[in-house]
Amino acid sequence: MNAQNESEENVKVQKQILEMESFAKMYLGSEALIRYATLKTAYPEKAFYAVAVIAQLAKQNNIKSQLSDSEFKGLLMKLETNENKNFRIVRK
């Protein structure tokens, strides 16, 4: 693979990441968005993983509305501890 092909591939991947991030951010409330921005600055890999999980949950219709900050924090804690591979957002 030459340098131009690698560059084009990187551009495609970056575009897909931005699209996934935009989609996932629609499911975050205002305070959760602030938490996400802070996480992205400090831990970009964790932030990417979090939006990937949120996008997947949303596509599977496991998230019906925006997550509050506490719900997003709970999701991050589950991701951190890897307690459960199948995430479900349960509202009380």
C-alpha positions as CSV (number, residue, x, y, z in Angstrom):
1,M,0.0,0.0,0.0
2,N,1.5,3.3,-1.0
3,A,1.4,6.5,1.1
4,Q,-1.5,8.0,-0.9
5,N,-3.7,5.0,-0.3
6,E,-2.9,5.0,3.4
7,S,-3.7,8.7,3.5
8,E,-7.0,8.2,1.8
9,E,-7.8,5.3,4.1
10,N,-7.0,7.5,7.1
11,V,-9.3,10.2,5.9
12,K,-12.1,7.6,5.4
13,V,-11.6,6.3,8.9
14,Q,-11.6,9.8,10.4
15,K,-14.8,10.6,8.6
16,Q,-16.5,7.4,9.9
17,I,-15.3,8.2,13.5
18,L,-16.7,11.8,13.2
19,E,-20.0,10.4,11.9
20,M,-20.3,7.9,14.7
21,E,-19.4,10.6,17.3
22,S,-22.1,12.9,15.9
23,F,-24.7,10.2,16.0
24,A,-23.8,9.1,19.6
25,K,-23.7,12.7,20.8
26,M,-27.4,13.0,19.9
27,Y,-28.1,10.6,22.8
28,L,-26.2,12.6,25.4
29,G,-27.9,15.3,27.5
30,S,-26.1,18.7,28.0
31,E,-24.3,17.7,31.2
32,A,-23.3,14.4,29.7
33,L,-21.9,16.2,26.7
34,I,-19.7,18.2,29.0
35,R,-18.5,15.0,30.7
36,Y,-17.8,13.5,27.3
37,A,-15.8,16.6,26.1
38,T,-13.7,16.4,29.3
39,L,-13.2,12.6,28.8
40,K,-12.2,13.1,25.2
41,T,-9.6,15.6,26.2
42,A,-8.1,13.5,29.0
43,Y,-8.7,10.0,27.6
44,P,-9.4,10.0,23.8
45,E,-9.4,6.2,23.6
46,K,-12.0,5.8,26.4
47,A,-14.1,8.5,24.8
48,F,-14.0,6.8,21.5
49,Y,-15.0,3.5,23.1
50,A,-17.8,5.2,25.0
51,V,-19.3,6.7,21.8
52,A,-18.9,3.4,20.0
53,V,-20.9,1.7,22.7
54,I,-23.6,4.4,22.7
55,A,-23.9,4.3,18.9
56,Q,-24.3,0.5,19.0
57,L,-26.9,0.7,21.8
58,A,-28.8,3.4,19.9
59,K,-28.8,1.4,16.7
60,Q,-30.1,-1.6,18.6
61,N,-32.9,0.6,20.1
62,N,-31.6,0.1,23.6
63,I,-31.4,3.8,24.1
64,K,-34.7,5.6,23.5
65,S,-33.8,9.1,24.7
66,Q,-30.9,11.3,25.8
67,L,-28.7,10.0,28.6
68,S,-28.4,12.1,31.7
69,D,-25.0,12.8,33.1
70,S,-25.5,10.2,35.9
71,E,-26.6,7.6,33.3
72,F,-23.5,8.4,31.2
73,K,-21.3,8.3,34.2
74,G,-22.8,4.9,35.1
75,L,-22.1,3.6,31.6
76,L,-18.5,4.8,31.8
77,M,-18.1,3.0,35.1
78,K,-19.4,-0.2,33.5
79,L,-17.1,0.2,30.6
80,E,-14.2,0.8,33.0
81,T,-14.8,-2.3,35.1
82,N,-16.0,-4.5,32.2
83,E,-18.6,-6.0,34.4
84,N,-21.0,-6.8,31.6
85,K,-20.7,-7.3,27.9
86,N,-24.4,-6.6,27.1
87,F,-25.2,-3.1,28.2
88,R,-28.8,-2.0,28.7
89,I,-29.9,1.4,29.9
90,V,-32.5,0.9,32.6
91,R,-34.4,3.9,33.7
92,K,-35.9,4.0,37.2
